Amino acid sequence: MGTDITGYLEYRAPQDDQEPVWHASHDLHSLSVGRDYDAFGCLFGVRNYANFRPLAAGRGLPADASAGVSARFAQLTEWYGESGFHGTTWITWAEVKAVDWDEPAEKPDARLHEFRRTPEGLALTGKSGFSPSLAEAVGLRPGEVREWPEGSEWLVGDILYRSVTVRRRDAISETGQWQPAWDAMTELAARYGDDNVRLVVWFDD
């Protein structure tokens, strides 16, 4: 079973000469942000197979979450119980802007990267936690987990398996599926300020 994300963009703004409050804006579904394990791990420490230092893991639901987000979270808790979802956290646009996208993960990806030879060179075709043919080639027993040194390679048939340490920009590229969310947060921040725009998320399996 896979892990999916639910998320909402919020912005903080004054209201009738009172203290600023948070308001819900876009939801990630409307921005076409879906299942993306490398991004989940990089940002929030969920499904962190790539072994990143998470940017904003385990913060919980903000105590001052917007009325819309609070109501939705309470509704889901009533339906499924708190065990029905996990990884609830949040991150501000100021934090996202400060990210060093060239920062590497803390150790190589737990999944070996699979490449096939093409006329243009090696092409990445996937990432694998286990391959029967590779397991046989390296003597890996069922259920055994190993950490492979970066750069380790095995050619099995026409597939090259390689241990790779990825960077944050490999997980969340400038043209990837998270770009609409970043664009929306940029627009909100231009009006309300970087610290007054955030993304609130949780996950379900």
C-alpha positions in Angstrom: 0.0 0.0 0.0 1.3 3.4 -0.9 1.4 6.7 1.0 -0.5 9.8 -0.1 -0.4 13.4 1.0 -3.1 15.9 2.0 -2.0 19.5 2.2 -3.2 23.0 2.3 -1.5 26.4 1.7 -2.3 29.0 4.3 -1.6 32.7 4.6 -1.7 34.9 7.6 -3.3 38.4 7.4 -4.8 41.0 9.7 -8.6 40.9 10.2 -10.5 44.0 11.3 -7.7 45.6 13.4 -7.3 42.3 15.3 -4.3 40.0 15.6 -3.4 38.4 12.2 -5.0 35.0 11.7 -4.3 32.2 9.2 -6.6 31.5 6.3 -6.7 28.5 4.0 -5.9 29.1 0.4 -5.1 26.2 -2.1 -5.0 22.5 -1.4 -2.3 20.4 -2.9 -4.8 18.3 -4.9 -5.9 21.3 -6.8 -2.3 22.1 -7.6 -1.8 18.5 -8.9 0.8 17.6 -6.2 0.5 13.8 -5.6 2.5 10.8 -4.4 6.2 11.7 -4.5 8.3 9.8 -2.0 11.6 11.6 -2.6 9.9 14.9 -2.0 8.0 13.5 1.0 11.3 12.4 2.5 13.2 15.6 1.6 10.6 17.9 3.1 8.9 16.0 5.8 10.8 12.8 6.6 8.0 10.5 5.3 9.0 7.5 3.1 12.5 8.8 3.3 14.2 6.1 1.3 16.6 8.7 -0.1 17.9 9.3 3.5 17.6 13.1 3.5 17.8 15.3 6.6 14.2 16.3 6.7 13.4 20.0 6.6 10.2 20.0 8.6 9.4 16.6 10.1 6.9 15.8 12.9 5.8 19.3 13.9 2.1 18.4 14.2 -0.9 20.5 13.3 -0.2 24.2 14.0 -2.0 25.4 17.1 -3.2 28.4 15.1 -4.2 26.5 11.9 -6.8 28.2 9.8 -10.5 27.4 10.5 -10.8 25.4 7.3 -7.8 23.2 7.8 -8.7 22.7 11.5 -12.2 21.6 10.6 -11.0 19.2 7.9 -8.4 17.7 10.3 -11.0 17.3 13.0 -13.4 15.7 10.5 -10.8 13.1 9.4 -9.9 12.4 13.0 -13.6 11.7 13.8 -13.9 9.4 10.8 -10.7 7.5 11.0 -9.1 8.2 14.4 -5.7 9.7 14.7 -4.1 6.4 13.6 -5.7 6.9 10.2 -3.1 9.3 9.1 0.4 10.3 10.2 3.3 12.7 9.6 1.3 15.8 10.3 3.6 18.9 10.0 4.1 22.2 8.3 6.7 24.4 6.6 6.8 28.1 5.9 7.7 29.7 2.5 10.6 31.4 4.2 12.0 28.0 5.1 11.5 26.7 1.6 13.3 29.7 0.1 16.2 29.2 2.4 16.8 25.6 1.3 20.2 24.6 -0.1 19.0 22.6 -3.1 22.5 21.2 -3.7 22.6 19.7 -0.2 23.1 15.9 -0.5 21.3 13.3 1.4 23.0 12.0 4.6 23.8 8.7 3.0 23.1 6.8 -0.3 19.6 6.1 -1.4 18.3 2.9 0.2 17.0 2.0 -3.3 19.5 1.1 -6.0 19.0 3.2 -9.1 18.4 1.2 -12.3 19.8 2.3 -15.6 19.5 0.9 -19.1 21.9 1.5 -21.9 20.6 3.6 -24.8 22.2 5.1 -27.9 22.4 8.4 -25.9 24.0 6.7 -22.9 22.6 5.4 -19.6 19.0 6.2 -18.9 17.5 6.0 -15.4 14.5 3.7 -15.5 13.6 3.3 -11.9 14.7 2.8 -8.3 14.5 -0.6 -6.6 14.6 -1.8 -3.0 14.9 -5.4 -4.2 15.5 -7.2 -7.5 15.5 -11.0 -7.6 18.2 -11.0 -10.3 20.4 -8.6 -8.4 19.9 -10.5 -5.2 21.1 -13.7 -6.8 24.1 -11.9 -8.3 25.3 -10.4 -5.0 24.1 -13.1 -2.6 21.3 -11.1 -1.0 18.9 -13.2 1.1 15.1 -12.6 1.2 14.4 -9.9 3.7 18.0 -8.9 4.1 18.7 -5.2 4.0 22.2 -3.8 3.1 23.7 -0.4 2.8 25.6 -0.1 -0.4 28.7 2.3 -0.6 28.1 5.2 -3.0 29.1 4.4 -6.5 28.8 0.6 -6.1 27.6 -0.9 -9.4 26.4 -4.2 -10.7 25.5 -5.0 -14.3 22.9 -7.8 -14.4 21.7 -8.5 -17.9 21.0 -5.2 -19.6 20.3 -3.4 -16.3 23.0 -1.4 -14.4 22.3 -1.1 -10.7 24.1 1.8 -9.0 24.2 3.1 -5.4 23.6 6.9 -5.6 23.5 9.8 -3.1 20.9 12.2 -4.3 20.6 16.0 -3.7 17.6 17.9 -2.7 17.2 19.3 -6.3 17.1 15.7 -7.5 14.1 15.0 -5.3 12.3 18.3 -6.0 13.3 19.6 -9.4 12.6 23.1 -10.7 10.2 21.8 -13.3 8.6 18.9 -11.2 5.2 18.5 -9.9 5.8 20.7 -6.8 6.4 23.8 -9.0 2.7 24.8 -9.0 2.7 24.8 -5.2 5.9 26.9 -5.0 4.4 29.3 -7.6 1.2 29.7 -5.5 3.2 30.2 -2.3 5.4 32.8 -4.1 2.3 34.7 -5.1 0.9 34.7 -1.6 4.2 35.7 -0.1 4.4 38.7 -2.4 1.3 40.0 -0.7 1.6 38.7 2.9 5.3 38.0 3.4 7.4 34.9 3.4 6.9 34.1 7.1 3.1 34.5 6.7 2.7 31.7 4.1 3.0 28.0 5.0 2.1 24.5 3.8 0.3 22.2 6.3 0.3 18.5 5.4 -0.5 15.0 6.7 -0.2 11.5 5.2 -2.2 8.3 4.9 -1.3 4.8 3.8 
